[in-house]
Amino acid sequence: MVTMYHGTSSATLPVHAGLCLTGDRDHAADYAAACYGTRYIHEVAIDLTGLTVRDLDAGYDRDANDAPADADPADFPGADVIVFADETPAGHRHTTWRLLTPAALAAITTITTTEEN
């Protein structure tokens, strides 16, 4: 099990194909800070056992505002999770795990949800 985080304006973890997680709570807080209204940090555990995790060479290109990993999940056949270099709205570089399949989404368990000010 690995602990990861998701920052959002939703009090409930928005479980959907394409859900992005980061291993650093501060980076999740950057994403929450970019939201309007109340902000939340969801701490989750994920069991990657049995999932196909694909590391992408291409990460976020700030100059082009392009993130190849934001493409349609169908563009990554066979991958349950893609891992790539990313950047928060505040400009902090980090690694993102994007969950693409029902199996990947089923592998997460919410540990805590914290309301941020």
Contacts in CASP RR format, 6 or more apart in sequence:
PFRMAT RR
TARGET T0000
AUTHOR 0000-0000-0000
METHOD contacts of the structure
MODEL  1
MVTMYHGTSSATLPVHAGLCLTGDRDHAADYAAACYGTRYIHEVAIDLTG
LTVRDLDAGYDRDANDAPADADPADFPGADVIVFADETPAGHRHTTWRLL
TPAALAAITTITTTEEN
1 45 0 8 1.000
1 46 0 8 1.000
1 47 0 8 1.000
2 23 0 8 1.000
2 45 0 8 1.000
2 46 0 8 1.000
2 47 0 8 1.000
2 48 0 8 1.000
3 23 0 8 1.000
3 43 0 8 1.000
3 44 0 8 1.000
3 45 0 8 1.000
3 111 0 8 1.000
4 21 0 8 1.000
4 22 0 8 1.000
4 23 0 8 1.000
4 43 0 8 1.000
4 44 0 8 1.000
4 45 0 8 1.000
4 46 0 8 1.000
4 97 0 8 1.000
5 21 0 8 1.000
5 22 0 8 1.000
5 23 0 8 1.000
5 24 0 8 1.000
5 25 0 8 1.000
5 27 0 8 1.000
5 28 0 8 1.000
5 41 0 8 1.000
5 42 0 8 1.000
5 43 0 8 1.000
5 44 0 8 1.000
6 13 0 8 1.000
6 14 0 8 1.000
6 19 0 8 1.000
6 20 0 8 1.000
6 21 0 8 1.000
6 22 0 8 1.000
6 28 0 8 1.000
6 31 0 8 1.000
6 41 0 8 1.000
6 42 0 8 1.000
6 44 0 8 1.000
7 28 0 8 1.000
7 29 0 8 1.000
7 31 0 8 1.000
7 32 0 8 1.000
7 35 0 8 1.000
7 39 0 8 1.000
7 40 0 8 1.000
7 41 0 8 1.000
7 42 0 8 1.000
8 14 0 8 1.000
8 31 0 8 1.000
8 32 0 8 1.000
8 35 0 8 1.000
8 39 0 8 1.000
8 40 0 8 1.000
8 42 0 8 1.000
9 32 0 8 1.000
9 35 0 8 1.000
9 36 0 8 1.000
9 37 0 8 1.000
9 38 0 8 1.000
9 39 0 8 1.000
9 40 0 8 1.000
10 40 0 8 1.000
11 38 0 8 1.000
11 40 0 8 1.000
11 113 0 8 1.000
11 115 0 8 1.000
12 113 0 8 1.000
13 42 0 8 1.000
13 44 0 8 1.000
13 108 0 8 1.000
13 110 0 8 1.000
13 113 0 8 1.000
15 105 0 8 1.000
15 108 0 8 1.000
16 105 0 8 1.000
17 73 0 8 1.000
17 99 0 8 1.000
17 100 0 8 1.000
17 101 0 8 1.000
17 102 0 8 1.000
17 105 0 8 1.000
18 73 0 8 1.000
18 98 0 8 1.000
18 99 0 8 1.000
18 100 0 8 1.000
19 98 0 8 1.000
19 99 0 8 1.000
19 105 0 8 1.000
19 108 0 8 1.000
20 86 0 8 1.000
20 96 0 8 1.000
20 97 0 8 1.000
20 98 0 8 1.000
20 99 0 8 1.000
21 44 0 8 1.000
21 46 0 8 1.000
21 96 0 8 1.000
21 97 0 8 1.000
21 98 0 8 1.000
21 99 0 8 1.000
21 108 0 8 1.000
22 28 0 8 1.000
22 31 0 8 1.000
22 86 0 8 1.000
22 94 0 8 1.000
22 95 0 8 1.000
22 96 0 8 1.000
22 97 0 8 1.000
23 94 0 8 1.000
23 95 0 8 1.000
23 97 0 8 1.000
24 94 0 8 1.000
25 41 0 8 1.000
25 43 0 8 1.000
26 92 0 8 1.000
27 88 0 8 1.000
27 92 0 8 1.000
27 94 0 8 1.000
28 41 0 8 1.000
28 42 0 8 1.000
29 39 0 8 1.000
29 41 0 8 1.000
29 116 0 8 1.000
30 88 0 8 1.000
30 89 0 8 1.000
30 90 0 8 1.000
30 91 0 8 1.000
30 92 0 8 1.000
31 88 0 8 1.000
31 89 0 8 1.000
32 39 0 8 1.000
32 40 0 8 1.000
32 41 0 8 1.000
32 116 0 8 1.000
33 39 0 8 1.000
33 89 0 8 1.000
33 90 0 8 1.000
33 116 0 8 1.000
34 88 0 8 1.000
34 89 0 8 1.000
34 90 0 8 1.000
38 115 0 8 1.000
38 116 0 8 1.000
39 115 0 8 1.000
39 116 0 8 1.000
39 117 0 8 1.000
40 113 0 8 1.000
40 114 0 8 1.000
40 115 0 8 1.000
40 116 0 8 1.000
41 113 0 8 1.000
41 114 0 8 1.000
41 116 0 8 1.000
42 110 0 8 1.000
42 112 0 8 1.000
42 113 0 8 1.000
43 110 0 8 1.000
43 111 0 8 1.000
43 112 0 8 1.000
43 113 0 8 1.000
43 114 0 8 1.000
44 108 0 8 1.000
44 109 0 8 1.000
44 110 0 8 1.000
44 111 0 8 1.000
45 108 0 8 1.000
45 109 0 8 1.000
45 111 0 8 1.000
46 97 0 8 1.000
46 99 0 8 1.000
46 104 0 8 1.000
46 107 0 8 1.000
46 108 0 8 1.000
46 109 0 8 1.000
47 107 0 8 1.000
48 81 0 8 1.000
48 107 0 8 1.000
49 107 0 8 1.000
51 80 0 8 1.000
51 81 0 8 1.000
51 103 0 8 1.000
51 104 0 8 1.000
51 107 0 8 1.000
52 78 0 8 1.000
52 79 0 8 1.000
52 80 0 8 1.000
52 81 0 8 1.000
53 79 0 8 1.000
53 80 0 8 1.000
53 81 0 8 1.000
53 82 0 8 1.000
53 83 0 8 1.000
53 97 0 8 1.000
54 76 0 8 1.000
54 78 0 8 1.000
54 79 0 8 1.000
54 81 0 8 1.000
54 82 0 8 1.000
54 83 0 8 1.000
55 82 0 8 1.000
55 83 0 8 1.000
55 84 0 8 1.000
56 68 0 8 1.000
56 69 0 8 1.000
56 82 0 8 1.000
56 83 0 8 1.000
56 84 0 8 1.000
58 68 0 8 1.000
58 69 0 8 1.000
58 84 0 8 1.000
59 67 0 8 1.000
59 68 0 8 1.000
59 69 0 8 1.000
59 84 0 8 1.000
59 85 0 8 1.000
59 86 0 8 1.000
60 66 0 8 1.000
60 67 0 8 1.000
60 84 0 8 1.000
60 85 0 8 1.000
60 86 0 8 1.000
60 87 0 8 1.000
61 67 0 8 1.000
62 87 0 8 1.000
62 91 0 8 1.000
67 84 0 8 1.000
67 86 0 8 1.000
68 84 0 8 1.000
69 82 0 8 1.000
69 84 0 8 1.000
69 86 0 8 1.000
69 96 0 8 1.000
69 98 0 8 1.000
73 100 0 8 1.000
73 101 0 8 1.000
76 82 0 8 1.000
76 100 0 8 1.000
79 100 0 8 1.000
79 101 0 8 1.000
80 99 0 8 1.000
80 100 0 8 1.000
80 101 0 8 1.000
80 103 0 8 1.000
80 104 0 8 1.000
81 97 0 8 1.000
81 98 0 8 1.000
81 99 0 8 1.000
81 100 0 8 1.000
81 104 0 8 1.000
82 97 0 8 1.000
82 98 0 8 1.000
82 100 0 8 1.000
83 95 0 8 1.000
83 96 0 8 1.000
83 97 0 8 1.000
83 98 0 8 1.000
84 95 0 8 1.000
84 96 0 8 1.000
84 98 0 8 1.000
85 93 0 8 1.000
85 94 0 8 1.000
85 95 0 8 1.000
85 96 0 8 1.000
86 93 0 8 1.000
86 94 0 8 1.000
86 95 0 8 1.000
86 96 0 8 1.000
87 93 0 8 1.000
87 94 0 8 1.000
88 94 0 8 1.000
99 105 0 8 1.000
99 107 0 8 1.000
99 108 0 8 1.000
END
